[in-house]
Amino acid sequence: MRILWSVLVVLALGVPQGSAAEDIERRIIVNGEGTVSASPDMATVFVGVSRQARRAEQALGDASKAAAAVLARLEAEGIETRDIQTRNIALSPQYARSNDGSAPRVTGYVASNDLVVRVRDFDRLGAVLDAIVEDGANAMNGLAFDIQERGDLEQIARAGAVTDARSRAEVLADAAGVTLGDVVSISEGGGGAMPFAADRGMLMEARSAVPIAGGEIDIRAQVTMVFAIAE
């Protein structure tokens, strides 16, 4: 795990505007950011089944049967019900166009059933993908990596953001020839996890465990700190 810090800094020395100078606080305002990078341990997969037939009910029935088979296979692979959700069900006609200017005619229908699947056992992701392809899934519409337990990492990122902001404020104060005072206020904004999303795939034709490269997930925290300038 590696930790990176970056910061955007603003120096604000109070300037009297419509009030006595002694009533204006001199301050240094700093926006700091902390980033923690860690390997993912969970993936969200967007898979689907599609079937084509001349009649609408046949296409929808075939797609429904295939989706049921995929759901059964996911259950057999140990994926919990809470981690499987139907994302979309669609049925659309297919048209044939002629060169004589006549209206297009319907030649068949395509039905699809898309699922969102969370795989919490990251080491088995490739095997799970392989299994559901064998049982009827023929489209992959996306893959995203994430971290299940992010609390400790978020705390590290927050602490890093505060440390970095204070360090930058000290540099600014020294460069401006003033002394950094107490913290006037501190607030958190932005940040959060940055899930890594793989590119949308084409039709899945794998017949062996799919190799997966998880990379790293960035978890970020941002803070705004306001420091007084000591007399």
C-alpha positions as a printed Julia matrix, in Angstrom:
231×3 Matrix{Float64}:
   0.0     0.0     0.0
   1.41    3.39   -0.92
   0.29    6.81    0.31
   0.43    9.96   -1.81
  -0.29   13.49   -0.65
  -1.15   16.45   -2.84
  -2.51   19.88   -2.0
  -4.08   23.01   -3.41
  -3.1    26.03   -1.32
  -4.61   29.49   -0.91
  -3.0    32.18    1.23
  -5.43   34.79    2.55
  -4.05   37.79    4.43
  -7.0    39.83    5.68
  -7.47   43.19    3.95
  -9.79   45.75    5.54
 -12.97   46.27    3.54
 -15.55   48.48    5.13
 -14.37   47.94    8.71
 -11.45   48.8    10.95
  -8.25   46.9    10.26
  -8.02   45.71   13.85
 -11.36   43.91   13.48
 -10.16   41.84   10.56
  -8.54   38.5    11.3
  -5.47   37.6     9.34
  -5.71   34.01    8.23
  -4.09   31.33    6.13
  -6.56   29.04    4.34
  -5.32   25.71    3.04
  -7.08   22.97    1.08
  -5.3    19.64    1.6
  -5.75   16.2     0.13
  -4.62   12.73    1.16
  -4.7     9.64   -1.04
  -4.31    6.0    -0.03
  -3.83    3.34   -2.69
  -4.68   -0.3    -1.96
  -5.45   -3.48   -3.84
  -9.16   -4.21   -4.43
 -10.85   -7.17   -2.79
 -14.27   -7.0    -4.47
 -15.62   -6.67   -7.99
 -18.95   -5.66   -9.46
 -19.71   -7.34  -12.77
 -22.35   -6.25  -15.27
 -23.32   -9.3   -17.3
 -26.24  -10.17  -19.49
 -27.94  -12.72  -21.68
 -29.59  -11.97  -25.0
 -31.61  -14.22  -27.28
 -33.06  -13.74  -30.73
 -36.19  -15.32  -32.21
 -38.84  -14.63  -34.84
 -41.57  -14.16  -32.25
 -41.4   -11.77  -29.3
 -42.63  -14.28  -26.73
 -40.11  -16.85  -27.86
 -37.2   -14.41  -27.63
 -38.29  -13.26  -24.17
 -38.84  -16.84  -23.01
 -35.42  -17.97  -24.25
 -33.7   -15.01  -22.57
 -35.6   -15.66  -19.34
 -34.54  -19.31  -19.31
 -30.93  -18.36  -19.92
 -31.04  -15.75  -17.16
 -32.53  -18.31  -14.76
 -29.67  -20.68  -15.57
 -27.12  -17.95  -14.9
 -28.78  -17.12  -11.57
 -28.73  -20.77  -10.57
 -25.06  -21.03  -11.48
 -24.23  -17.91   -9.48
 -25.93  -19.44   -6.46
 -23.97  -22.65   -6.98
 -20.78  -20.6    -7.11
 -21.56  -19.21   -3.66
 -22.79  -15.75   -4.67
 -25.38  -14.56   -2.14
 -28.82  -13.35   -3.17
 -28.08   -9.86   -1.81
 -25.23   -9.57   -4.31
 -27.32  -10.23   -7.43
 -29.7    -7.71   -8.93
 -31.57   -7.47  -12.23
 -30.43   -4.3   -13.92
 -32.56   -4.26  -17.05
 -34.95   -6.37  -19.12
 -35.45   -5.34  -22.74
 -37.3    -6.56  -25.81
 -36.83   -4.89  -29.18
 -37.84   -5.72  -32.77
 -35.41   -6.25  -35.59
 -36.16   -4.68  -38.95
 -35.3    -5.46  -42.53
 -35.13   -2.53  -44.92
 -35.75   -2.75  -48.64
 -34.43   -0.66  -51.5
 -37.83   -0.01  -53.06
 -38.83    2.66  -50.55
 -41.34    0.49  -48.71
 -41.63    0.58  -44.94
 -39.24   -1.61  -42.96
 -40.68   -4.93  -41.84
 -40.16   -6.76  -38.57
 -38.1    -9.91  -39.04
 -37.66  -10.93  -35.41
 -37.06   -9.84  -31.85
 -34.11   -9.61  -29.47
 -34.68  -10.0   -25.73
 -32.05   -9.29  -23.09
 -31.75   -9.64  -19.34
 -28.92   -7.76  -17.64
 -27.61   -8.51  -14.15
 -25.38   -6.72  -11.64
 -23.29   -9.17   -9.64
 -20.98   -8.41   -6.71
 -18.17  -10.91   -6.26
 -16.78  -10.56   -2.74
 -14.24  -13.38   -3.09
 -11.91  -11.53   -5.44
  -9.64  -14.51   -6.0
 -12.55  -16.41   -7.58
 -13.66  -13.64   -9.94
 -12.19  -15.26  -13.05
 -13.74  -18.62  -12.24
 -17.15  -17.04  -11.6
 -17.05  -15.23  -14.95
 -16.11  -18.44  -16.7
 -18.92  -20.34  -14.98
 -21.72  -17.94  -15.9
 -20.56  -17.81  -19.52
 -20.82  -21.58  -19.67
 -24.38  -21.37  -18.4
 -25.69  -18.76  -20.82
 -24.28  -15.27  -20.26
 -23.09  -13.92  -23.59
 -22.5   -10.23  -22.9
 -20.3    -8.33  -20.46
 -21.22   -4.7   -20.01
 -18.66   -3.57  -17.48
 -16.45   -4.46  -14.53
 -15.62   -2.31  -11.5
 -13.22   -2.99   -8.63
 -13.65   -1.77   -5.06
 -12.63   -2.33   -1.44
 -15.15   -3.8     0.99
 -13.82   -2.43    4.29
 -12.62    1.12    3.66
 -12.99    2.63    7.13
  -9.35    2.33    8.24
  -8.06    3.49    4.86
 -10.37    6.5     4.9
  -9.05    7.45    8.35
  -5.47    7.25    7.08
  -6.38    9.44    4.12
  -8.04   12.01    6.4
  -5.03   12.12    8.72
  -2.74   12.52    5.72
  -4.82   15.38    4.36
  -4.65   17.22    7.7
  -0.9    16.63    8.03
  -0.28   17.83    4.52
  -2.46   20.92    4.92
  -0.66   21.92    8.11
   2.72   21.38    6.48
   1.78   23.58    3.54
   0.4    26.26    5.83
   3.69   26.33    7.72
   5.62   26.78    4.48
   3.33   29.64    3.46
   3.62   31.33    6.82
   7.4    31.09    6.75
   7.56   32.42    3.19
   5.3    35.34    4.13
   7.37   36.17    7.2
   4.58   35.49    9.7
   3.99   32.96   12.45
   1.36   30.28   12.05
  -1.23   30.39   14.8
  -3.95   28.07   16.04
  -6.45   26.25   13.87
  -9.56   28.4    13.46
 -11.66   25.81   11.64
 -11.39   22.56    9.77
 -13.88   20.91    7.43
 -13.94   17.88    5.21
 -15.19   17.86    1.65
 -14.99   15.74   -1.48
 -12.8    12.69   -1.46
 -14.14    9.16   -1.16
 -13.2     5.97   -2.94
 -12.28    6.0    -6.6
 -13.35    2.58   -7.93
 -11.37    1.33  -10.89
 -13.64    0.47  -13.81
 -12.5    -1.84  -16.55
 -13.42   -1.11  -20.15
 -16.74   -2.34  -21.44
 -16.21   -5.74  -23.0
 -17.47   -7.44  -26.12
 -19.16  -10.83  -26.26
 -17.61  -13.19  -23.75
 -16.25  -16.35  -25.33
 -13.88  -17.56  -22.63
 -13.79  -21.26  -21.88
 -11.2   -21.17  -19.11
 -10.78  -19.06  -16.01
 -10.64  -15.43  -17.07
  -7.4   -13.68  -16.01
  -8.05  -10.6   -13.89
  -5.68   -7.7   -13.16
  -7.1    -5.69  -10.27
  -4.62   -2.82  -10.08
  -5.18   -0.45   -7.16
  -8.04    1.61   -5.73
  -7.48    5.21   -4.63
  -9.25    6.38   -1.49
  -9.07   10.14   -1.04
  -9.86   12.68    1.64
  -9.93   16.45    1.35
  -9.91   19.02    4.12
 -10.04   22.79    4.34
  -8.13   24.24    7.27
  -8.13   27.85    8.4
  -5.19   28.98   10.57
  -4.83   32.21   12.45
  -1.69   34.28   11.93
  -0.09   34.75   15.31
   0.81   38.25   16.51
